[in-house]
Amino acid sequence: MNIHRYQRQISLSEFGPRAQQKLAEASVLVVGVGGLGIPVLQYLNAMGVGTLGLVEQDVIELTNLQRQVLYEEGDVGKPKISVALERLKAQNSDTHFKSYDTFLTKDNALAIIADFDIVVDASDNFATRYLVNDACVILKKPFVYGALHGFEGQVSVFNYQGGPTYRCLFPKMPLPSEVPNCNENGVLGVLPGIVGNLQALEVIKVITGVGEVLSGKLLLFNGLNQSYQKIVFKLRPENLNFLQLQNSYGAEGCSLDGTIDVMQLQELLQSNKNLQLIDVRTKQEFNDHSLPKAKNIPLDELAQSLPQIDLTQPTYLICQSGKRSEIALKLLQDVYPKSRFYHILGGMNRFLATCS
């Protein structure tokens, strides 16, 4: 460990060389290398955390750049994990990195998380949050939570020294219909940096024992008036009794049966086959830009428009980012379980970034 490199934090009387050594010996897994994961990784890496794990299988899109500041315009279309690793290694060559080019799923979560001391949830969907929570309860690992919505952010630490879990605060996963779609659920570009740095600070406190950890407290940040609030919540002991993961976490990690990537869609579009491609975005979005062979049936009209779908051939579903097409896939699979439906992972955003 290069003591001189970390002198400014070692010189803090409340921190000192002992805390720095704890950082060097620690291992932290960050799930998601996007708006939240990037500031978490950059600061933990800069401050001397010995081992950092990255879980990500997404590619860089133009719409990421207003908040995911590790990436540049020339990176569009590249895998996030490879670009992030290159930049983080250049930032601190002493850090040991473990990369997982995958989404976190119930099939790999326990094996991946088991190798780390702390988990940071930097994902953007409820399915992954519940999966991370349950895996951490089973493995007795603390995890640092962050979430964003518009101009607001949330931070907490769950499963810390027998403290409350994510399910103590949010007992049940919301239904897809209760979650705002990708167009409604925007975020101001600077907000992930603020919330991600707060998450990084909690990780440092958990590792070193310096300060008071946000266990049993949910920190709420409002960027419009620079206000902070804390909500106190208690442990529900029954939430510590998980012995195995659930059979399903819905759309965990955006990995569903009936999912194809944009390269597969490109091949279908270039073929001479009659393709049933349904765009479930709004009429305005469809009119602004759409793919050849696509037919527009907005998601909120899909249930009333089922007779327009030819069930004798495969049906491919697309939206702007993949969220609404994922909901459409579930709806159609429930109504017609024997028919073939597929949604496009990453939607128009990824198609334009990768195939244009």
Salt bridges, closest charged atoms under 4 A:
ASP58 OD1 - ARG350 NH2 2.07
GLU61 OE2 - ARG350 NE 3.69
ASP75 OD1 - LYS78 NZ 3.64
ASP75 OD2 - ARG87 NH1 2.97
ASP107 OD1 - LYS106 NZ 3.48
ASP121 OD2 - ARG129 NE 3.82
ASP134 OD1 - ARG167 NE 2.84
GLU202 OE2 - LYS205 NZ 2.65
GLU212 OE2 - LYS217 NZ 3.19
ASP279 OD2 - ARG281 NH2 2.80
GLU285 OE1 - ARG324 NH1 2.95
GLU301 OE2 - LYS283 NZ 3.01
GLU326 OE2 - LYS323 NZ 3.80
